[in-house]
Amino acid sequence: MHYNRILLKLSGEALMGKRQYGIDPERLAEYAKEIKAVIDRGVEVAIVIGGGNIFRGVAGASRGMDRVTGDHMGMLATVINGLALQSALEDAGIQTRLQTAIKINEVAEPFIRRKAIRHLEKGRVVIFGGGTGNPYFTTDSAAVLRAIEIHADVILKGTRVDGIYTADPEIDKKATKFDFISFDDVLTKGLKVMDTTAFTLSQENKLPIIVFDMNKPGNLEKVVTGEKIGTKVNF
C-alpha cells in the first residue's frame, strides 16, 4: 500500500446523495463498500465528516443566529452523520468506533488520542465527530488536526469533483485540472482546497492532501494504492 494510515474527509452534503437534505442510505452503503475495500487491504482508516446536510453554523449565523450556538448545532450534526456512517460500516462487517470532541458518553466515546490510535492498529475504523469541539473552526480544521494527532500519512478529501481546477469546473467549462500542485501555488493562485486555517496547519506539518472524486466506485482504493487519482497537494 502506498499509504498505511489515512484520514478520509467527507462533506456532510456528500451523504445527501440525490436528496435535497438529510441522509441517503444508498449513498452510505456505497461509501461503506468503498471503505471496506481499503480496510481489507490492511489500510488503517480514520474519518472526519461534516454536518452541512443537516445544519451549517455559518449559514445559521448569516440569518441572525448567534454564531457560537450555530457552530454547536453543526457539531451535533456531525455526530448524527457519524452515527449513520458507523451503522452503515458495521452493516458491511467493519468494526467501527465513533469518538467525539464533545462529551456524549451515551452514544460515543470521548476523543482520546492514544485510544484512537489503538483502535486503528486493531483494524477498526475511527470516526471523529463534533469537529474540534470549538466554535469558529470547521470540520476541515478538525480533519487536519486529527490527522496530525494520529500520525496519518495523508488527508484524502473526498468530493464530487475529480480534483483541483484552475476554476470551478461546474461553472467554467474551460477550467483545467492539476494533477500535482504545491501548497505555495494553491495559496498564490487563490484556489479553494480547504479553509485557510486548516490548509495552513496541513502545510506547517508537511501533511499532503489529495482531493478526489469519492462518488466514483473504486477511486478510494486506487488512491491508497498510489494511482494518480485526483489532485495531490504536496511540497
C-alpha positions as a Python dict, from the first residue, in 0.01 Angstrom:
ca = {
    (1, 'M'): (0, 0, 0),
    (2, 'H'): (117, 350, -82),
    (3, 'Y'): (-43, 476, 241),
    (4, 'N'): (-76, 276, 562),
    (5, 'R'): (-292, 517, 764),
    (6, 'I'): (-528, 767, 606),
    (7, 'L'): (-764, 1038, 724),
    (8, 'L'): (-1067, 1050, 496),
    (9, 'K'): (-1253, 1382, 499),
    (10, 'L'): (-1612, 1368, 376),
    (11, 'S'): (-1857, 1655, 349),
    (12, 'G'): (-2197, 1626, 507),
    (13, 'E'): (-2352, 1719, 172),
    (14, 'A'): (-2198, 1403, 23),
    (15, 'L'): (-2434, 1193, 235),
    (16, 'M'): (-2742, 1354, 76),
    (17, 'G'): (-2695, 1162, -248),
    (18, 'K'): (-2966, 1289, -479),
    (19, 'R'): (-3174, 1427, -194),
    (20, 'Q'): (-3212, 1794, -106),
    (21, 'Y'): (-3116, 1738, 258),
    (22, 'G'): (-3069, 1464, 515),
    (23, 'I'): (-2901, 1126, 465),
    (24, 'D'): (-2934, 887, 172),
    (25, 'P'): (-2900, 524, 292),
    (26, 'E'): (-2786, 415, -57),
    (27, 'R'): (-2501, 665, -55),
    (28, 'L'): (-2398, 546, 292),
    (29, 'A'): (-2392, 186, 170),
    (30, 'E'): (-2180, 287, -130),
    (31, 'Y'): (-1926, 463, 92),
    (32, 'A'): (-1917, 167, 331),
    (33, 'K'): (-1834, -61, 39),
    (34, 'E'): (-1553, 169, -76),
    (35, 'I'): (-1407, 194, 275),
    (36, 'K'): (-1429, -183, 327),
    (37, 'A'): (-1222, -239, 12),
    (38, 'V'): (-927, -46, 158),
    (39, 'I'): (-973, -195, 507),
    (40, 'D'): (-949, -541, 351),
    (41, 'R'): (-612, -436, 208),
    (42, 'G'): (-484, -358, 557),
    (43, 'V'): (-509, 22, 541),
    (44, 'E'): (-592, 198, 868),
    (45, 'V'): (-881, 441, 816),
    (46, 'A'): (-994, 739, 1022),
    (47, 'I'): (-1281, 958, 906),
    (48, 'V'): (-1396, 1314, 970),
    (49, 'I'): (-1737, 1404, 831),
    (50, 'G'): (-1909, 1741, 805),
    (51, 'G'): (-2265, 1827, 901),
    (52, 'G'): (-2378, 2055, 618),
    (53, 'N'): (-2655, 1817, 510),
    (54, 'I'): (-2825, 1881, 845),
    (55, 'F'): (-2706, 2221, 969),
    (56, 'R'): (-2428, 2464, 891),
    (57, 'G'): (-2326, 2712, 1162),
    (58, 'V'): (-2214, 2985, 923),
    (59, 'A'): (-2548, 2973, 739),
    (60, 'G'): (-2734, 2997, 1069),
    (61, 'A'): (-2525, 3296, 1174),
    (62, 'S'): (-2600, 3470, 843),
    (63, 'R'): (-2970, 3451, 927),
    (64, 'G'): (-2924, 3617, 1264),
    (65, 'M'): (-2845, 3320, 1487),
    (66, 'D'): (-2561, 3350, 1735),
    (67, 'R'): (-2251, 3205, 1564),
    (68, 'V'): (-2139, 3002, 1867),
    (69, 'T'): (-2485, 2848, 1900),
    (70, 'G'): (-2490, 2772, 1529),
    (71, 'D'): (-2150, 2605, 1541),
    (72, 'H'): (-2256, 2393, 1837),
    (73, 'M'): (-2557, 2279, 1637),
    (74, 'G'): (-2324, 2198, 1348),
    (75, 'M'): (-2108, 1987, 1580),
    (76, 'L'): (-2411, 1785, 1682),
    (77, 'A'): (-2498, 1739, 1313),
    (78, 'T'): (-2156, 1581, 1254),
    (79, 'V'): (-2226, 1336, 1537),
    (80, 'I'): (-2556, 1238, 1374),
    (81, 'N'): (-2373, 1178, 1046),
    (82, 'G'): (-2104, 985, 1230),
    (83, 'L'): (-2363, 755, 1385),
    (84, 'A'): (-2523, 696, 1044),
    (85, 'L'): (-2188, 616, 884),
    (86, 'Q'): (-2094, 392, 1178),
    (87, 'S'): (-2414, 193, 1129),
    (88, 'A'): (-2350, 154, 756),
    (89, 'L'): (-1992, 40, 813),
    (90, 'E'): (-2097, -213, 1075),
    (91, 'D'): (-2365, -346, 837),
    (92, 'A'): (-2076, -407, 596),
    (93, 'G'): (-1892, -606, 862),
    (94, 'I'): (-1640, -338, 965),
    (95, 'Q'): (-1557, -278, 1330),
    (96, 'T'): (-1604, 91, 1399),
    (97, 'R'): (-1564, 341, 1681),
    (98, 'L'): (-1715, 688, 1695),
    (99, 'Q'): (-1521, 940, 1902),
    (100, 'T'): (-1642, 1292, 1966),
    (101, 'A'): (-1476, 1616, 2071),
    (102, 'I'): (-1781, 1697, 2284),
    (103, 'K'): (-1895, 1456, 2554),
    (104, 'I'): (-2194, 1243, 2456),
    (105, 'N'): (-2098, 934, 2652),
    (106, 'E'): (-2424, 750, 2586),
    (107, 'V'): (-2367, 739, 2209),
    (108, 'A'): (-1992, 778, 2150),
    (109, 'E'): (-1651, 763, 2310),
    (110, 'P'): (-1477, 1089, 2400),
    (111, 'F'): (-1178, 1163, 2178),
    (112, 'I'): (-865, 1018, 2337),
    (113, 'R'): (-566, 1025, 2104),
    (114, 'R'): (-392, 711, 2228),
    (115, 'K'): (-717, 516, 2228),
    (116, 'A'): (-792, 627, 1873),
    (117, 'I'): (-450, 509, 1756),
    (118, 'R'): (-501, 177, 1932),
    (119, 'H'): (-836, 127, 1757),
    (120, 'L'): (-668, 193, 1422),
    (121, 'E'): (-392, -55, 1497),
    (122, 'K'): (-658, -317, 1566),
    (123, 'G'): (-813, -260, 1224),
    (124, 'R'): (-1113, -57, 1339),
    (125, 'V'): (-1237, 246, 1150),
    (126, 'V'): (-1240, 551, 1377),
    (127, 'I'): (-1491, 826, 1301),
    (128, 'F'): (-1420, 1163, 1461),
    (129, 'G'): (-1735, 1365, 1531),
    (130, 'G'): (-1801, 1702, 1689),
    (131, 'G'): (-1538, 1889, 1489),
    (132, 'T'): (-1261, 2024, 1711),
    (133, 'G'): (-1510, 2082, 1991),
    (134, 'N'): (-1474, 2458, 1947),
    (135, 'P'): (-1683, 2715, 1758),
    (136, 'Y'): (-1531, 2908, 1467),
    (137, 'F'): (-1337, 2602, 1348),
    (138, 'T'): (-1455, 2399, 1051),
    (139, 'T'): (-1451, 2023, 1004),
    (140, 'D'): (-1161, 2082, 760),
    (141, 'S'): (-962, 2207, 1059),
    (142, 'A'): (-1079, 1906, 1261),
    (143, 'A'): (-966, 1672, 983),
    (144, 'V'): (-617, 1819, 967),
    (145, 'L'): (-583, 1833, 1345),
    (146, 'R'): (-690, 1470, 1393),
    (147, 'A'): (-471, 1355, 1104),
    (148, 'I'): (-167, 1514, 1268),
    (149, 'E'): (-255, 1372, 1608),
    (150, 'I'): (-290, 1013, 1484),
    (151, 'H'): (13, 1038, 1253),
    (152, 'A'): (-183, 982, 931),
    (153, 'D'): (20, 958, 612),
    (154, 'V'): (-219, 1171, 408),
    (155, 'I'): (-553, 1352, 411),
    (156, 'L'): (-791, 1227, 144),
    (157, 'K'): (-1062, 1481, 75),
    (158, 'G'): (-1348, 1304, -99),
    (159, 'T'): (-1560, 1543, -305),
    (160, 'R'): (-1792, 1533, -604),
    (161, 'V'): (-1524, 1667, -842),
    (162, 'D'): (-1216, 1477, -954),
    (163, 'G'): (-951, 1718, -825),
    (164, 'I'): (-842, 2079, -805),
    (165, 'Y'): (-905, 2301, -1109),
    (166, 'T'): (-798, 2648, -1217),
    (167, 'A'): (-1162, 2749, -1161),
    (168, 'D'): (-1488, 2583, -1060),
    (169, 'P'): (-1536, 2318, -1333),
    (170, 'E'): (-1913, 2317, -1276),
    (171, 'I'): (-1920, 2686, -1377),
    (172, 'D'): (-1620, 2735, -1605),
    (173, 'K'): (-1606, 2464, -1872),
    (174, 'K'): (-1256, 2580, -1972),
    (175, 'A'): (-1113, 2512, -1626),
    (176, 'T'): (-814, 2278, -1630),
    (177, 'K'): (-723, 2021, -1368),
    (178, 'F'): (-399, 1999, -1173),
    (179, 'D'): (-251, 1651, -1117),
    (180, 'F'): (1, 1790, -868),
    (181, 'I'): (29, 2131, -708),
    (182, 'S'): (233, 2275, -422),
    (183, 'F'): (91, 2434, -110),
    (184, 'D'): (251, 2763, -210),
    (185, 'D'): (93, 2755, -557),
    (186, 'V'): (-251, 2688, -409),
    (187, 'L'): (-216, 3000, -194),
    (188, 'T'): (-64, 3210, -473),
    (189, 'K'): (-338, 3118, -721),
    (190, 'G'): (-612, 3166, -461),
    (191, 'L'): (-750, 2815, -513),
    (192, 'K'): (-1003, 2676, -267),
    (193, 'V'): (-897, 2340, -123),
    (194, 'M'): (-976, 2382, 246),
    (195, 'D'): (-1035, 2680, 468),
    (196, 'T'): (-720, 2883, 531),
    (197, 'T'): (-670, 2770, 891),
    (198, 'A'): (-687, 2401, 801),
    (199, 'F'): (-473, 2440, 490),
    (200, 'T'): (-201, 2632, 672),
    (201, 'L'): (-195, 2376, 953),
    (202, 'S'): (-150, 2098, 699),
    (203, 'Q'): (129, 2290, 526),
    (204, 'E'): (314, 2361, 851),
    (205, 'N'): (306, 1994, 946),
    (206, 'K'): (404, 1872, 597),
    (207, 'L'): (87, 1664, 562),
    (208, 'P'): (-8, 1607, 197),
    (209, 'I'): (-367, 1640, 78),
    (210, 'I'): (-530, 1453, -208),
    (211, 'V'): (-859, 1583, -348),
    (212, 'F'): (-1052, 1322, -547),
    (213, 'D'): (-1399, 1214, -659),
    (214, 'M'): (-1533, 990, -383),
    (215, 'N'): (-1851, 915, -576),
    (216, 'K'): (-1675, 717, -848),
    (217, 'P'): (-1658, 349, -745),
    (218, 'G'): (-1305, 224, -685),
    (219, 'N'): (-1141, 565, -657),
    (220, 'L'): (-1062, 540, -287),
    (221, 'E'): (-884, 208, -336),
    (222, 'K'): (-692, 349, -631),
    (223, 'V'): (-573, 644, -426),
    (224, 'V'): (-438, 432, -141),
    (225, 'T'): (-256, 205, -385),
    (226, 'G'): (-75, 504, -534),
    (227, 'E'): (-260, 551, -863),
    (228, 'K'): (-275, 907, -995),
    (229, 'I'): (-631, 989, -899),
    (230, 'G'): (-746, 1344, -829),
    (231, 'T'): (-501, 1619, -735),
    (232, 'K'): (-219, 1587, -484),
    (233, 'V'): (-115, 1893, -286),
    (234, 'N'): (244, 1845, -173),
    (235, 'F'): (569, 2032, -116),
}
